[in-house]
Amino acid sequence: RARADAEAAELSVRAASAKERADRLEAQLAEAQNWRTQNRALHAELERAKGRADGLARAQAQLRQHAEALQAALATREAGGERQADDLRAAENQLLDALASRGQLQEQLESALGNAGRLAGMTRRQPPVSSAKWNPVASWLLSKREELERLRGELADARSQLAESAEAQARLDTVSKALDEKDAQLADAQARLLSNENSGADALAGLQRVLESTERQNRGLRAELETARRDRLDALGRLAQLRGALKSAIDRHRLFSTEEGAGAASADDGGIDWAALERLVGRHRPMCWQSRPPQPLASVNACLDELQSQISGLSANMTEHALAVRSRGQLWREAEEQAERLKEACGKADDALQSGGDDAAESQQTTADKENQ
């Protein structure tokens, strides 16, 4: 994110530099407009000089002086470039007015050139010295016209490059906003994940405490079951001994009854129902509490099943959040790739603007060299 902000700042600086170069080109076009105004003044002078063959020498001298004054004014403007930057807004308004009246100025320039041609034709009938004096004026007007057209082309190129830079900046702003939104979404997802992790840790701690309590209860139940098992075995042993003793007594009673006879046996019963005792001892069906199968720890198993289901649900939630975080990371990588592609496009636009600025500087140097010549 910080790298994307730094790249955006660098692109903004480059766009500002391109804007400054375009402003300089517009200033040069404003100077060309001044030249056009001066050309209109020359046209007026040529119109006044029409039909006055004897004033050609004075007009030539005035034009030469005026050209020198224009060169001095141009040098003054070049020296005061910083002041022209302050008047940039006024120059832009003048540029718009000048572009609006381009057709009219073109017609005036064509008329001036036609008048210059007619004056040149008139000078052909004059002495050779007068014709030689007038020809540099026409060539000077043609050179200024070519320079004006060249400056127009440079201004159009600069405006096109500036528009491309503005479009690239707009795309960069869009990507930056998308990155901010992705950052907010990722931060929100991380916060939710952290909250879920904390709640999951609390739930796991609670489950751990429940498990420990359940284990303690299980240990107590195991001890109680072991005690009950030992008591049961002791009871079964005593029952077996009692049944053996009863069976021996029944056998002795049966033996005595057989030897002494039925009458004596009935007298010695002493109120004991030996038939019922024999039926009880001969019963092979186990007692109800012996036949009951041992019950498992149903409550403990149910608690363990519930804990297992809660742990499974928590694991599923953690897996879901991990997948969500992985998806956010994929979106972040895609946004970074898009930012890299936009950076390359802006770099190409900046190179184009820089090359346009170098061409403008070279053309300005060429113009200055021509004027010096």
Phi and psi in degrees as a GROMACS rama.xvg file:
@    title "Ramachandran Plot"
@    xaxis  label "Phi"
@    yaxis  label "Psi"
@TYPE xy
-65.1131  -38.0889  ALA-2
-64.802  -40.0431  ARG-3
-63.6021  -39.2062  ALA-4
-64.945  -40.3248  ASP-5
-64.9177  -40.7593  ALA-6
-65.0834  -39.275  GLU-7
-63.1012  -39.9942  ALA-8
-65.2521  -40.1605  ALA-9
-64.2123  -41.5694  GLU-10
-64.9238  -35.6153  LEU-11
-64.475  -40.7271  SER-12
-63.5493  -41.0686  VAL-13
-64.6467  -40.9147  ARG-14
-63.1122  -38.3171  ALA-15
-64.7386  -39.3646  ALA-16
-63.7027  -41.6219  SER-17
-63.3464  -37.7746  ALA-18
-63.01  -39.2804  LYS-19
-64.3049  -42.0206  GLU-20
-63.2258  -40.4087  ARG-21
-63.9068  -36.5405  ALA-22
-63.9266  -39.9135  ASP-23
-63.5509  -40.0224  ARG-24
-64.3822  -38.9611  LEU-25
-66.0805  -34.6455  GLU-26
-64.3816  -40.6651  ALA-27
-63.0038  -37.8475  GLN-28
-66.5475  -35.2602  LEU-29
-62.9669  -39.3604  ALA-30
-62.9649  -38.9723  GLU-31
-62.8445  -35.9382  ALA-32
-63.2454  -39.2953  GLN-33
-61.0926  -40.7174  ASN-34
-60.7474  -38.8666  TRP-35
-64.3493  -40.4593  ARG-36
-60.5327  -42.6433  THR-37
-66.379  -33.44  GLN-38
-65.0307  -36.126  ASN-39
-63.8137  -38.8335  ARG-40
-61.9178  -40.6046  ALA-41
-63.3213  -37.1622  LEU-42
-62.2094  -42.8396  HIS-43
-60.8635  -40.8219  ALA-44
-65.5676  -37.6286  GLU-45
-66.5241  -37.11  LEU-46
-63.2817  -40.6191  GLU-47
-68.8043  -28.8895  ARG-48
-83.391  -3.90929  ALA-49
-67.3889  133.948  LYS-50
82.6496  -2.30075  GLY-51
-113.23  82.6298  ARG-52
-66.1882  -29.9795  ALA-53
-74.2879  -14.4642  ASP-54
-98.8581  10.7717  GLY-55
-63.9683  -36.3512  LEU-56
-67.1823  -44.226  ALA-57
-64.6269  -40.6152  ARG-58
-61.6336  -38.9208  ALA-59
-63.009  -41.9529  GLN-60
-64.6188  -42.8811  ALA-61
-63.7561  -42.0719  GLN-62
-62.7454  -40.3994  LEU-63
-63.5036  -43.3255  ARG-64
-63.9792  -40.1543  GLN-65
-64.4499  -39.5518  HIS-66
-63.009  -40.7199  ALA-67
-63.2908  -40.8172  GLU-68
-63.6065  -39.6065  ALA-69
-65.128  -39.6204  LEU-70
-63.459  -40.4725  GLN-71
-64.7316  -40.6503  ALA-72
-64.76  -37.8078  ALA-73
-64.2831  -41.7424  LEU-74
-62.9116  -39.0737  ALA-75
-64.949  -39.7364  THR-76
-65.4044  -40.3376  ARG-77
-64.3092  -38.1184  GLU-78
-69.6077  -31.0159  ALA-79
-101.209  44.1835  GLY-80
-62.1663  -34.3566  GLY-81
-66.4792  -36.7336  GLU-82
-68.2592  -33.7376  ARG-83
-66.2108  -31.8188  GLN-84
-62.6935  -35.5088  ALA-85
-67.8441  -31.2058  ASP-86
-94.3876  23.4331  ASP-87
-63.8996  -41.3329  LEU-88
-63.6935  -41.5938  ARG-89
-65.2543  -37.0428  ALA-90
-66.7839  -35.1801  ALA-91
-64.6726  -41.327  GLU-92
-61.7393  -42.2285  ASN-93
-62.7628  -36.9498  GLN-94
-63.6593  -41.3939  LEU-95
-63.4607  -42.5053  LEU-96
-63.3564  -38.7575  ASP-97
-67.1282  -39.5681  ALA-98
-67.3608  -33.5568  LEU-99
-65.5576  -34.1708  ALA-100
-99.7824  27.2459  SER-101
-65.1295  -41.1366  ARG-102
-62.3633  -42.6378  GLY-103
-64.402  -41.617  GLN-104
-65.6358  -36.1423  LEU-105
-63.3844  -42.521  GLN-106
-62.9004  -41.4688  GLU-107
-63.907  -40.0713  GLN-108
-65.5287  -40.3908  LEU-109
-62.8389  -40.6673  GLU-110
-63.6552  -39.9258  SER-111
-63.4478  -40.9472  ALA-112
-65.9196  -38.3326  LEU-113
-64.1312  -42.3065  GLY-114
-63.5278  -38.1911  ASN-115
-63.4983  -38.6355  ALA-116
-64.8933  -41.142  GLY-117
-65.1569  -40.2459  ARG-118
-64.2476  -35.8068  LEU-119
-65.2163  -37.8946  ALA-120
-65.2259  -36.8855  GLY-121
-66.8223  -36.0445  MET-122
-71.8109  -17.9479  THR-123
-65.6428  -26.3072  ARG-124
-85.8949  -6.90938  ARG-125
-92.4336  176.93  GLN-126
-60.7087  154.839  PRO-127
-58.7844  -29.3795  PRO-128
-65.533  -41.0327  VAL-129
-65.4311  -40.6862  SER-130
-63.6784  -39.7969  SER-131
-65.0563  -31.5165  ALA-132
-72.1399  -31.1002  LYS-133
-87.5826  -29.477  TRP-134
-57.0985  -40.2947  ASN-135
-60.1234  -28.7199  PRO-136
-65.8638  -45.77  VAL-137
-63.5843  -43.8491  ALA-138
-64.1741  -35.5026  SER-139
-66.7228  -40.28  TRP-140
-64.3624  -40.6156  LEU-141
-63.9994  -41.3365  LEU-142
-64.5839  -39.4717  SER-143
-67.1519  -35.177  LYS-144
-65.4764  -43.8525  ARG-145
-62.0462  -40.8278  GLU-146
-64.2031  -38.287  GLU-147
-64.1995  -43.3277  LEU-148
-63.5139  -39.6149  GLU-149
-63.9941  -41.4581  ARG-150
-64.8008  -35.8372  LEU-151
-61.7547  -44.6386  ARG-152
-61.8061  -41.1259  GLY-153
-64.6078  -39.1392  GLU-154
-64.8377  -40.9187  LEU-155
-62.9747  -42.1539  ALA-156
-62.9002  -42.0221  ASP-157
-63.9377  -40.5688  ALA-158
-64.9062  -39.8892  ARG-159
-63.183  -43.9161  SER-160
-65.0711  -37.5407  GLN-161
-65.7581  -38.3189  LEU-162
-64.8248  -41.2721  ALA-163
-62.6037  -40.8945  GLU-164
-63.6778  -40.1428  SER-165
-64.6618  -39.6369  ALA-166
-64.5757  -41.7085  GLU-167
-63.2431  -39.2506  ALA-168
-64.041  -38.7983  GLN-169
-63.9011  -42.6097  ALA-170
-62.2135  -40.4237  ARG-171
-63.2479  -39.818  LEU-172
-63.3891  -40.0007  ASP-173
-62.6376  -45.1139  THR-174
-64.5927  -38.2922  VAL-175
-62.9321  -41.6953  SER-176
-63.7531  -41.0805  LYS-177
-62.883  -39.4405  ALA-178
-64.0598  -39.9615  LEU-179
-62.0667  -42.4066  ASP-180
-63.4571  -42.1162  GLU-181
-64.3474  -38.4426  LYS-182
-61.7626  -43.0367  ASP-183
-63.6777  -42.8507  ALA-184
-63.7841  -41.3988  GLN-185
-65.711  -41.2282  LEU-186
-62.8625  -40.912  ALA-187
-63.2026  -42.847  ASP-188
-64.6973  -39.9653  ALA-189
-64.9659  -39.3374  GLN-190
-63.7145  -43.6458  ALA-191
-63.8909  -39.6435  ARG-192
-63.963  -42.4773  LEU-193
-63.3335  -41.2862  LEU-194
-63.3211  -42.2736  SER-195
-66.0548  -37.4675  ASN-196
-64.1012  -41.545  GLU-197
-64.2904  -45.9327  ASN-198
-64.2314  -37.6773  SER-199
-64.6241  -39.1737  GLY-200
-63.9156  -41.1753  ALA-201
-63.2454  -42.4897  ASP-202
-64.1508  -40.8724  ALA-203
-64.2379  -39.8071  LEU-204
-62.5173  -42.5083  ALA-205
-62.463  -42.197  GLY-206
-63.7891  -38.0112  LEU-207
-62.4969  -41.9663  GLN-208
-63.9409  -41.5167  ARG-209
-62.8312  -41.0885  VAL-210
-62.7266  -42.5381  LEU-211
-62.735  -43.1094  GLU-212
-62.9792  -40.6698  SER-213
-64.3588  -39.9198  THR-214
-63.5601  -40.0114  GLU-215
-62.3701  -43.2012  ARG-216
-63.1695  -39.1248  GLN-217
-62.8401  -41.8446  ASN-218
-61.8293  -41.3722  ARG-219
-63.3916  -41.9182  GLY-220
-65.8193  -37.7574  LEU-221
-63.1458  -41.5088  ARG-222
-62.8538  -42.4809  ALA-223
-64.5975  -40.6777  GLU-224
-64.4229  -39.8693  LEU-225
-63.6215  -41.5446  GLU-226
-62.9795  -43.1771  THR-227
-64.1554  -37.3784  ALA-228
-64.8768  -42.6139  ARG-229
-64.9281  -41.4247  ARG-230
-61.5307  -38.9813  ASP-231
-64.9293  -44.0591  ARG-232
-62.5369  -40.4172  LEU-233
-62.6097  -42.3685  ASP-234
-64.5186  -40.7031  ALA-235
-63.9159  -38.6361  LEU-236
-64.2071  -45.1908  GLY-237
-64.2523  -37.1718  ARG-238
-63.8808  -41.1831  LEU-239
-63.7955  -40.9954  ALA-240
-63.1092  -43.4252  GLN-241
-63.7587  -41.572  LEU-242
-65.2428  -39.3526  ARG-243
-63.4101  -42.1186  GLY-244
-64.6785  -42.9424  ALA-245
-63.3046  -40.1538  LEU-246
-65.6273  -38.7611  LYS-247
-64.7456  -40.9282  SER-248
-64.8974  -39.5555  ALA-249
-65.5385  -41.0902  ILE-250
-64.0892  -42.5762  ASP-251
-64.2534  -40.658  ARG-252
-63.1913  -41.222  HIS-253
-65.0544  -38.5594  ARG-254
-66.7212  -45.3537  LEU-255
-63.2132  -37.2197  PHE-256
-65.807  -34.6903  SER-257
-71.8582  -39.45  THR-258
-75.5331  -43.3528  GLU-259
-87.2721  -20.3523  GLU-260
105.674  165.593  GLY-261
-72.3349  -34.5483  ALA-262
-68.5863  -46.6649  GLY-263
-63.0494  -36.2348  ALA-264
-65.242  -37.1309  ALA-265
-69.1924  -31.0245  SER-266
-75.0431  -27.8116  ALA-267
-95.0258  8.50001  ASP-268
-63.8313  -32.5112  ASP-269
65.2342  26.4858  GLY-270
81.9991  8.30376  GLY-271
-91.1866  131.386  ILE-272
-88.2368  89.3382  ASP-273
-69.0706  -27.9054  TRP-274
-66.2912  -40.5677  ALA-275
-66.2993  -39.1371  ALA-276
-64.655  -37.919  LEU-277
-66.2164  -40.4139  GLU-278
-63.8534  -38.8401  ARG-279
-66.1545  -42.4332  LEU-280
-72.021  -35.7892  VAL-281
-77.0662  -4.86311  GLY-282
-72.7124  121.902  ARG-283
-96.3164  -9.33793  HIS-284
-73.7657  128.534  ARG-285
-67.6116  159.206  PRO-286
-68.6329  163.046  MET-287
-63.9349  -38.5491  CYS-288
-75.0554  -19.6861  TRP-289
-80.8482  -35.8554  GLN-290
-76.7153  -13.6  SER-291
-72.2498  121.741  ARG-292
-66.8638  149.5  PRO-293
-64.4231  129.18  PRO-294
-80.7174  135.474  GLN-295
-72.3813  171.167  PRO-296
-78.0513  80.3472  LEU-297
-63.5268  -44.7248  ALA-298
-65.842  -39.4178  SER-299
-65.7307  -43.6035  VAL-300
-63.9821  -39.5545  ASN-301
-63.1477  -41.1879  ALA-302
-63.9532  -42.5854  CYS-303
-64.3916  -39.8503  LEU-304
-62.0917  -41.657  ASP-305
-64.2071  -42.4346  GLU-306
-62.3553  -40.685  LEU-307
-63.9826  -40.3433  GLN-308
-65.3877  -40.1383  SER-309
-64.5348  -41.5084  GLN-310
-63.6402  -40.1567  ILE-311
-63.6014  -42.4782  SER-312
-63.6627  -41.0168  GLY-313
-64.8234  -39.8971  LEU-314
-63.4855  -39.8952  SER-315
-63.9016  -41.2381  ALA-316
-62.5706  -42.5754  ASN-317
-62.6528  -40.3195  MET-318
-63.9515  -42.2774  THR-319
-61.9216  -43.8914  GLU-320
-67.0606  -35.6832  HIS-321
-63.5814  -40.8021  ALA-322
-64.5966  -38.5746  LEU-323
-63.7595  -42.9879  ALA-324
-64.194  -38.9947  VAL-325
-63.6533  -39.8588  ARG-326
-63.5684  -41.6756  SER-327
-60.9928  -39.9196  ARG-328
-62.5749  -38.7055  GLY-329
-63.6462  -42.7409  GLN-330
-61.9877  -39.5495  LEU-331
-63.7  -42.525  TRP-332
-63.745  -39.9283  ARG-333
-62.826  -40.4889  GLU-334
-64.0589  -38.6515  ALA-335
-65.5935  -40.7075  GLU-336
-62.2232  -40.8525  GLU-337
-64.0509  -39.1751  GLN-338
-64.5193  -37.6458  ALA-339
-64.8815  -42.0692  GLU-340
-63.7878  -41.1059  ARG-341
-65.3765  -35.6307  LEU-342
-63.288  -42.5623  LYS-343
-62.4859  -42.3012  GLU-344
-62.9566  -42.2778  ALA-345
-66.4893  -35.0993  CYS-346
-64.4221  -40.5629  GLY-347
-63.5539  -42.1741  LYS-348
-63.0402  -39.7392  ALA-349
-66.4115  -39.7321  ASP-350
-62.4386  -39.8344  ASP-351
-64.863  -41.8774  ALA-352
-63.4634  -40.2324  LEU-353
-65.9229  -41.7567  GLN-354
-64.3265  -38.3943  SER-355
-63.6916  -39.8555  GLY-356
-65.49  -38.4464  GLY-357
-64.828  -41.2793  ASP-358
-62.8614  -39.8219  ASP-359
-64.2859  -42.0556  ALA-360
-64.0035  -40.5071  ALA-361
-64.805  -41.7757  GLU-362
-65.5218  -37.028  SER-363
-64.5211  -40.5592  GLN-364
-64.7262  -38.8131  GLN-365
-64.4337  -40.8443  THR-366
-62.3904  -43.1643  THR-367
-62.8834  -39.5261  ALA-368
-64.3381  -40.3439  ASP-369
-63.9063  -42.4397  LYS-370
-65.2785  -38.094  GLU-371
-63.4756  -40.2869  ASN-372
